[in-house]
Amino acid sequence: HGPIVVPFFGFKLQRQPGPTERVGLGAMAFLMTLGNASVLNLGDSVFMEDWDGLKPTVLMLPIGGLGQDVWTMDTKEALEAVRRIDPEIVIPCHYSVPFLWKKKFAQADVGAFRKNVEALGKTCWVLGSGDSRSL
């Protein structure tokens, strides 16, 4: 996560990344390598410019952020991450999820995102609950 602002009973709790933190509130990514395949899961990340050329087989990244590095990447930032990272397969996550009283929080147009990813010559797997894919 980037800087976080949470309204709490009329107050705003704010947390900024510290001087030695890349992002705030402990977000992290995982790179897993299995044989010749690698999976990079960016978790709840904001866009980072130092991702150029990582080239995993599969990239999992958030697309439902509020944009401008406020919460996580939005579809525009995620598409730029796909360009920079250059994966073979993209799996969008962290979008249009239930949160407290809202049925769809962090909404994103996953269909448009898929179309834009495929226009870059990449495969895009949009997974639903219980879906799986094999490499």
ZAMIVO-838027 format. One line per field, with one value per atom (N, C-alpha, C, O): atom name; x, y, z; residue number from 1; residue in three letters. Coordinates in steps of 0.2 Angstrom, whole numbers. Example, Ala and Ser with C-alpha at 12.3 -4.5 7.8 and 13.67 -1.06 7.14 Angstrom:
# ZAMIVO-838027
site: (N,CA,C,O,N,CA,C,O)
u: (66,62,66,71,64,68,64,67)
v: (-28,-22,-16,-17,-11,-5,0,6)
w: (39,39,39,42,35,36,39,40)
pos: (1,1,1,1,2,2,2,2)
code: (ALA,ALA,ALA,ALA,SER,SER,SER,SER)
# end
This chain:
# ZAMIVO-838027
site: (N,CA,C,O,N,CA,C,O,N,CA,C,O,N,CA,C,O,N,CA,C,O,N,CA,C,O,N,CA,C,O,N,CA,C,O,N,CA,C,O,N,CA,C,O,N,CA,C,O,N,CA,C,O,N,CA,C,O,N,CA,C,O,N,CA,C,O,N,CA,C,O,N,CA,C,O,N,CA,C,O,N,CA,C,O,N,CA,C,O,N,CA,C,O,N,CA,C,O,N,CA,C,O,N,CA,C,O,N,CA,C,O,N,CA,C,O,N,CA,C,O,N,CA,C,O,N,CA,C,O,N,CA,C,O,N,CA,C,O,N,CA,C,O,N,CA,C,O,N,CA,C,O,N,CA,C,O,N,CA,C,O,N,CA,C,O,N,CA,C,O,N,CA,C,O,N,CA,C,O,N,CA,C,O,N,CA,C,O,N,CA,C,O,N,CA,C,O,N,CA,C,O,N,CA,C,O,N,CA,C,O,N,CA,C,O,N,CA,C,O,N,CA,C,O,N,CA,C,O,N,CA,C,O,N,CA,C,O,N,CA,C,O,N,CA,C,O,N,CA,C,O,N,CA,C,O,N,CA,C,O,N,CA,C,O,N,CA,C,O,N,CA,C,O,N,CA,C,O,N,CA,C,O,N,CA,C,O,N,CA,C,O,N,CA,C,O,N,CA,C,O,N,CA,C,O,N,CA,C,O,N,CA,C,O,N,CA,C,O,N,CA,C,O,N,CA,C,O,N,CA,C,O,N,CA,C,O,N,CA,C,O,N,CA,C,O,N,CA,C,O,N,CA,C,O,N,CA,C,O,N,CA,C,O,N,CA,C,O,N,CA,C,O,N,CA,C,O,N,CA,C,O,N,CA,C,O,N,CA,C,O,N,CA,C,O,N,CA,C,O,N,CA,C,O,N,CA,C,O,N,CA,C,O,N,CA,C,O,N,CA,C,O,N,CA,C,O,N,CA,C,O,N,CA,C,O,N,CA,C,O,N,CA,C,O,N,CA,C,O,N,CA,C,O,N,CA,C,O,N,CA,C,O,N,CA,C,O,N,CA,C,O,N,CA,C,O,N,CA,C,O,N,CA,C,O,N,CA,C,O,N,CA,C,O,N,CA,C,O,N,CA,C,O,N,CA,C,O,N,CA,C,O,N,CA,C,O,N,CA,C,O,N,CA,C,O,N,CA,C,O,N,CA,C,O,N,CA,C,O,N,CA,C,O,N,CA,C,O,N,CA,C,O,N,CA,C,O,N,CA,C,O,N,CA,C,O,N,CA,C,O,N,CA,C,O,N,CA,C,O,N,CA,C,O,N,CA,C,O,N,CA,C,O,N,CA,C,O,N,CA,C,O,N,CA,C,O)
u: (4,0,4,10,2,5,2,0,2,0,-8,-12,-10,-16,-20,-17,-26,-30,-37,-40,-38,-44,-48,-46,-54,-59,-61,-63,-61,-63,-66,-63,-73,-77,-75,-74,-75,-74,-67,-65,-62,-55,-52,-56,-47,-43,-37,-32,-36,-30,-26,-28,-20,-15,-9,-6,-6,0,4,2,10,14,20,21,22,28,34,35,37,43,49,49,55,61,64,67,63,66,61,63,55,49,48,48,47,45,38,36,34,27,24,28,19,16,12,10,11,7,9,5,15,18,16,16,14,12,19,24,18,24,22,16,27,26,30,34,28,31,33,29,39,41,42,47,38,39,41,38,46,49,48,50,45,43,46,42,51,54,56,60,53,54,49,50,44,39,40,42,38,39,32,29,30,24,26,29,24,25,19,14,17,11,13,17,10,12,8,9,3,-1,-5,-7,-5,-8,-3,-2,0,5,3,-2,6,6,11,15,10,15,22,23,27,34,38,37,42,45,51,54,53,59,57,61,52,49,52,50,55,56,60,65,57,60,60,65,56,56,54,57,50,48,46,49,41,39,34,32,33,28,21,18,20,13,14,18,10,10,3,-2,2,-4,-3,2,-8,-8,-14,-19,-15,-21,-23,-19,-29,-32,-37,-40,-39,-45,-43,-48,-37,-35,-39,-43,-37,-40,-36,-38,-31,-26,-22,-22,-17,-12,-9,-7,-7,-4,-7,-3,-14,-17,-18,-17,-20,-22,-18,-13,-20,-16,-17,-20,-14,-14,-21,-25,-23,-29,-28,-22,-33,-32,-26,-23,-26,-21,-14,-10,-13,-7,-5,1,-10,-8,-6,-2,-9,-7,0,3,2,9,13,19,11,15,16,22,11,11,16,20,16,21,28,33,29,36,39,45,34,36,37,41,33,33,32,36,26,25,22,20,21,17,10,6,8,1,0,4,-6,-8,-14,-19,-14,-20,-22,-18,-27,-29,-33,-36,-31,-34,-36,-34,-39,-40,-44,-43,-50,-55,-62,-63,-67,-74,-75,-79,-73,-74,-79,-79,-82,-86,-82,-76,-84,-80,-85,-88,-85,-90,-97,-100,-100,-107,-108,-113,-102,-102,-102,-97,-106,-105,-99,-97,-98,-92,-88,-89,-82,-77,-71,-70,-68,-62,-64,-61,-69,-72,-67,-64,-67,-63,-67,-70,-66,-68,-63,-59,-64,-60,-60,-55,-66,-66,-62,-58,-62,-58,-51,-46,-49,-42,-40,-34,-44,-42,-40,-35,-45,-44,-37,-34,-36,-30,-23,-18,-24,-18,-17,-11,-23,-22,-20,-16,-21,-18,-11,-8,-8,-1,2,8,-2,1,1,5,-2,-1,-8,-13,-7,-13,-16,-12,-23,-25,-31,-35,-29,-34,-38,-35,-44,-49,-52,-56,-50,-52,-58,-58,-63,-68,-67,-62,-71,-71,-70,-75,-65,-64,-61,-60,-60,-57,-49,-46,-47,-39,-37,-41,-30,-27,-21,-18,-18,-12,-7,-9,-1,5,8,12)
v: (-6,0,6,6,11,18,21,18,28,32,30,29,28,26,31,34,33,38,34,32,33,29,34,36,35,39,35,29,38,34,39,43,38,42,50,53,52,59,61,67,57,58,55,50,57,53,51,54,44,41,40,37,43,43,39,40,35,32,33,31,36,37,31,29,29,25,28,34,24,27,27,25,30,32,25,25,20,13,9,3,11,7,9,15,4,5,7,12,4,6,5,2,8,8,2,-2,1,-4,-11,-16,-12,-19,-23,-29,-20,-24,-27,-24,-33,-36,-40,-42,-42,-46,-53,-53,-58,-64,-66,-65,-69,-72,-79,-81,-83,-91,-94,-92,-98,-101,-109,-112,-112,-119,-122,-121,-125,-127,-121,-117,-121,-116,-110,-105,-111,-106,-102,-104,-95,-91,-87,-85,-86,-82,-77,-77,-71,-64,-62,-60,-62,-59,-53,-53,-47,-41,-39,-33,-43,-41,-35,-33,-31,-24,-19,-15,-19,-14,-8,-8,-3,3,2,-2,7,6,8,13,4,5,5,1,10,11,6,6,3,-2,-9,-13,-10,-17,-19,-24,-14,-16,-22,-24,-26,-32,-38,-42,-38,-44,-51,-56,-50,-56,-62,-67,-62,-69,-72,-69,-78,-82,-79,-78,-79,-76,-70,-70,-65,-59,-58,-58,-58,-57,-50,-48,-45,-38,-35,-37,-31,-27,-23,-19,-22,-17,-13,-8,-13,-10,-4,-2,-1,4,11,11,15,22,26,32,24,27,32,33,35,40,37,41,31,27,29,30,29,30,24,24,18,12,7,4,4,0,2,8,-1,1,1,-4,6,5,2,0,2,-2,2,-2,8,12,10,9,11,9,2,0,-2,-10,-11,-15,-8,-9,-7,-10,-1,1,-4,-5,-7,-12,-18,-21,-20,-26,-24,-28,-18,-16,-16,-19,-14,-14,-21,-22,-25,-31,-37,-41,-36,-40,-48,-52,-50,-57,-60,-57,-66,-70,-70,-69,-71,-72,-67,-66,-63,-59,-61,-63,-61,-62,-56,-55,-52,-47,-49,-54,-45,-47,-40,-35,-41,-35,-30,-24,-32,-27,-30,-36,-25,-26,-32,-37,-30,-35,-32,-26,-37,-34,-31,-34,-26,-23,-19,-15,-22,-19,-19,-24,-13,-13,-12,-13,-12,-11,-18,-22,-19,-25,-25,-31,-20,-19,-13,-8,-15,-10,-10,-16,-5,-5,-8,-12,-5,-7,-6,-1,-11,-10,-14,-18,-11,-14,-20,-18,-26,-31,-33,-35,-32,-34,-29,-31,-23,-18,-19,-19,-21,-22,-28,-28,-33,-39,-38,-40,-34,-32,-28,-29,-23,-20,-24,-23,-29,-33,-38,-39,-40,-44,-40,-43,-34,-30,-29,-27,-30,-30,-37,-38,-42,-48,-53,-58,-51,-56,-60,-58,-65,-69,-66,-64,-65,-63,-68,-69,-70,-75,-71,-69,-71,-68,-74,-77,-74,-80,-78,-73,-83,-82,-86,-90,-86,-90,-97,-100,-101,-108,-110,-115,-105,-106,-108,-106,-111,-113,-114,-115,-113,-114,-118,-118,-121,-125,-122,-120,-122,-119,-125,-125)
w: (0,0,0,3,-3,-2,4,9,4,10,11,6,17,19,23,28,21,25,27,22,33,35,40,45,38,42,48,47,54,60,65,68,65,70,70,75,64,63,62,61,64,63,57,54,55,49,52,54,51,53,47,42,47,41,43,48,38,39,32,27,33,27,27,32,21,21,25,24,29,32,28,22,30,26,23,18,27,24,21,19,21,18,10,9,6,-1,-1,-5,3,3,10,14,12,19,21,16,27,30,28,28,26,26,20,20,14,8,5,6,2,-1,-7,-8,-11,-16,-15,-11,-19,-19,-26,-31,-27,-33,-32,-28,-35,-34,-41,-46,-41,-47,-46,-41,-51,-51,-57,-62,-57,-64,-68,-66,-74,-79,-78,-82,-74,-73,-67,-62,-68,-62,-61,-66,-55,-54,-49,-44,-51,-47,-45,-49,-39,-36,-32,-27,-35,-32,-26,-23,-24,-18,-19,-24,-13,-13,-15,-10,-20,-22,-25,-29,-24,-28,-34,-34,-39,-45,-43,-40,-45,-44,-50,-54,-51,-58,-59,-64,-53,-54,-56,-55,-59,-61,-68,-70,-71,-78,-79,-76,-84,-87,-82,-83,-77,-72,-76,-74,-81,-85,-82,-84,-77,-75,-80,-85,-79,-83,-82,-86,-75,-73,-69,-64,-70,-66,-63,-67,-56,-53,-50,-46,-51,-49,-48,-51,-43,-41,-47,-50,-48,-53,-50,-54,-44,-41,-37,-33,-37,-33,-34,-39,-30,-31,-35,-37,-38,-43,-39,-33,-43,-40,-34,-30,-34,-28,-22,-17,-21,-15,-11,-5,-14,-11,-14,-11,-20,-24,-31,-33,-36,-43,-46,-44,-50,-54,-60,-62,-65,-71,-76,-79,-75,-79,-77,-81,-70,-68,-68,-70,-68,-69,-76,-77,-80,-87,-89,-92,-86,-86,-83,-86,-77,-74,-79,-79,-82,-87,-92,-94,-95,-100,-98,-101,-92,-89,-87,-88,-84,-81,-87,-86,-92,-98,-96,-98,-93,-92,-98,-103,-98,-103,-101,-106,-95,-93,-87,-83,-87,-82,-79,-82,-72,-68,-64,-59,-66,-62,-55,-55,-50,-43,-39,-42,-33,-29,-32,-33,-35,-38,-37,-36,-36,-36,-31,-32,-25,-19,-14,-13,-10,-4,1,3,4,10,14,12,20,25,22,21,21,19,11,9,8,1,-3,-1,-8,-11,-16,-17,-19,-24,-22,-23,-19,-17,-22,-24,-23,-27,-34,-37,-37,-43,-49,-49,-54,-60,-66,-65,-72,-78,-80,-84,-77,-79,-86,-89,-89,-97,-101,-105,-99,-103,-101,-106,-95,-93,-97,-100,-98,-101,-109,-112,-112,-119,-120,-125,-115,-116,-115,-118,-110,-109,-115,-118,-118,-124,-130,-135,-130,-136,-135,-140,-130,-129,-131,-130,-133,-135,-129,-130,-123,-117,-116,-119,-113,-111,-104,-100,-104,-97,-95,-98,-89,-86,-80,-75,-81,-76,-73,-75,-66,-62,-58,-55,-57,-52,-46,-46,-42,-36,-38,-41,-35,-37,-43,-44,-48,-54,-53,-48,-58,-58,-65,-69,-66,-72,-71,-65,-76,-75,-80,-86,-78,-83,-87,-91)
pos: (1,1,1,1,2,2,2,2,3,3,3,3,4,4,4,4,5,5,5,5,6,6,6,6,7,7,7,7,8,8,8,8,9,9,9,9,10,10,10,10,11,11,11,11,12,12,12,12,13,13,13,13,14,14,14,14,15,15,15,15,16,16,16,16,17,17,17,17,18,18,18,18,19,19,19,19,20,20,20,20,21,21,21,21,22,22,22,22,23,23,23,23,24,24,24,24,25,25,25,25,26,26,26,26,27,27,27,27,28,28,28,28,29,29,29,29,30,30,30,30,31,31,31,31,32,32,32,32,33,33,33,33,34,34,34,34,35,35,35,35,36,36,36,36,37,37,37,37,38,38,38,38,39,39,39,39,40,40,40,40,41,41,41,41,42,42,42,42,43,43,43,43,44,44,44,44,45,45,45,45,46,46,46,46,47,47,47,47,48,48,48,48,49,49,49,49,50,50,50,50,51,51,51,51,52,52,52,52,53,53,53,53,54,54,54,54,55,55,55,55,56,56,56,56,57,57,57,57,58,58,58,58,59,59,59,59,60,60,60,60,61,61,61,61,62,62,62,62,63,63,63,63,64,64,64,64,65,65,65,65,66,66,66,66,67,67,67,67,68,68,68,68,69,69,69,69,70,70,70,70,71,71,71,71,72,72,72,72,73,73,73,73,74,74,74,74,75,75,75,75,76,76,76,76,77,77,77,77,78,78,78,78,79,79,79,79,80,80,80,80,81,81,81,81,82,82,82,82,83,83,83,83,84,84,84,84,85,85,85,85,86,86,86,86,87,87,87,87,88,88,88,88,89,89,89,89,90,90,90,90,91,91,91,91,92,92,92,92,93,93,93,93,94,94,94,94,95,95,95,95,96,96,96,96,97,97,97,97,98,98,98,98,99,99,99,99,100,100,100,100,101,101,101,101,102,102,102,102,103,103,103,103,104,104,104,104,105,105,105,105,106,106,106,106,107,107,107,107,108,108,108,108,109,109,109,109,110,110,110,110,111,111,111,111,112,112,112,112,113,113,113,113,114,114,114,114,115,115,115,115,116,116,116,116,117,117,117,117,118,118,118,118,119,119,119,119,120,120,120,120,121,121,121,121,122,122,122,122,123,123,123,123,124,124,124,124,125,125,125,125,126,126,126,126,127,127,127,127,128,128,128,128,129,129,129,129,130,130,130,130,131,131,131,131,132,132,132,132,133,133,133,133,134,134,134,134,135,135,135,135)
code: (HIS,HIS,HIS,HIS,GLY,GLY,GLY,GLY,PRO,PRO,PRO,PRO,ILE,ILE,ILE,ILE,VAL,VAL,VAL,VAL,VAL,VAL,VAL,VAL,PRO,PRO,PRO,PRO,PHE,PHE,PHE,PHE,PHE,PHE,PHE,PHE,GLY,GLY,GLY,GLY,PHE,PHE,PHE,PHE,LYS,LYS,LYS,LYS,LEU,LEU,LEU,LEU,GLN,GLN,GLN,GLN,ARG,ARG,ARG,ARG,GLN,GLN,GLN,GLN,PRO,PRO,PRO,PRO,GLY,GLY,GLY,GLY,PRO,PRO,PRO,PRO,THR,THR,THR,THR,GLU,GLU,GLU,GLU,ARG,ARG,ARG,ARG,VAL,VAL,VAL,VAL,GLY,GLY,GLY,GLY,LEU,LEU,LEU,LEU,GLY,GLY,GLY,GLY,ALA,ALA,ALA,ALA,MET,MET,MET,MET,ALA,ALA,ALA,ALA,PHE,PHE,PHE,PHE,LEU,LEU,LEU,LEU,MET,MET,MET,MET,THR,THR,THR,THR,LEU,LEU,LEU,LEU,GLY,GLY,GLY,GLY,ASN,ASN,ASN,ASN,ALA,ALA,ALA,ALA,SER,SER,SER,SER,VAL,VAL,VAL,VAL,LEU,LEU,LEU,LEU,ASN,ASN,ASN,ASN,LEU,LEU,LEU,LEU,GLY,GLY,GLY,GLY,ASP,ASP,ASP,ASP,SER,SER,SER,SER,VAL,VAL,VAL,VAL,PHE,PHE,PHE,PHE,MET,MET,MET,MET,GLU,GLU,GLU,GLU,ASP,ASP,ASP,ASP,TRP,TRP,TRP,TRP,ASP,ASP,ASP,ASP,GLY,GLY,GLY,GLY,LEU,LEU,LEU,LEU,LYS,LYS,LYS,LYS,PRO,PRO,PRO,PRO,THR,THR,THR,THR,VAL,VAL,VAL,VAL,LEU,LEU,LEU,LEU,MET,MET,MET,MET,LEU,LEU,LEU,LEU,PRO,PRO,PRO,PRO,ILE,ILE,ILE,ILE,GLY,GLY,GLY,GLY,GLY,GLY,GLY,GLY,LEU,LEU,LEU,LEU,GLY,GLY,GLY,GLY,GLN,GLN,GLN,GLN,ASP,ASP,ASP,ASP,VAL,VAL,VAL,VAL,TRP,TRP,TRP,TRP,THR,THR,THR,THR,MET,MET,MET,MET,ASP,ASP,ASP,ASP,THR,THR,THR,THR,LYS,LYS,LYS,LYS,GLU,GLU,GLU,GLU,ALA,ALA,ALA,ALA,LEU,LEU,LEU,LEU,GLU,GLU,GLU,GLU,ALA,ALA,ALA,ALA,VAL,VAL,VAL,VAL,ARG,ARG,ARG,ARG,ARG,ARG,ARG,ARG,ILE,ILE,ILE,ILE,ASP,ASP,ASP,ASP,PRO,PRO,PRO,PRO,GLU,GLU,GLU,GLU,ILE,ILE,ILE,ILE,VAL,VAL,VAL,VAL,ILE,ILE,ILE,ILE,PRO,PRO,PRO,PRO,CYS,CYS,CYS,CYS,HIS,HIS,HIS,HIS,TYR,TYR,TYR,TYR,SER,SER,SER,SER,VAL,VAL,VAL,VAL,PRO,PRO,PRO,PRO,PHE,PHE,PHE,PHE,LEU,LEU,LEU,LEU,TRP,TRP,TRP,TRP,LYS,LYS,LYS,LYS,LYS,LYS,LYS,LYS,LYS,LYS,LYS,LYS,PHE,PHE,PHE,PHE,ALA,ALA,ALA,ALA,GLN,GLN,GLN,GLN,ALA,ALA,ALA,ALA,ASP,ASP,ASP,ASP,VAL,VAL,VAL,VAL,GLY,GLY,GLY,GLY,ALA,ALA,ALA,ALA,PHE,PHE,PHE,PHE,ARG,ARG,ARG,ARG,LYS,LYS,LYS,LYS,ASN,ASN,ASN,ASN,VAL,VAL,VAL,VAL,GLU,GLU,GLU,GLU,ALA,ALA,ALA,ALA,LEU,LEU,LEU,LEU,GLY,GLY,GLY,GLY,LYS,LYS,LYS,LYS,THR,THR,THR,THR,CYS,CYS,CYS,CYS,TRP,TRP,TRP,TRP,VAL,VAL,VAL,VAL,LEU,LEU,LEU,LEU,GLY,GLY,GLY,GLY,SER,SER,SER,SER,GLY,GLY,GLY,GLY,ASP,ASP,ASP,ASP,SER,SER,SER,SER,ARG,ARG,ARG,ARG,SER,SER,SER,SER,LEU,LEU,LEU,LEU)
# end
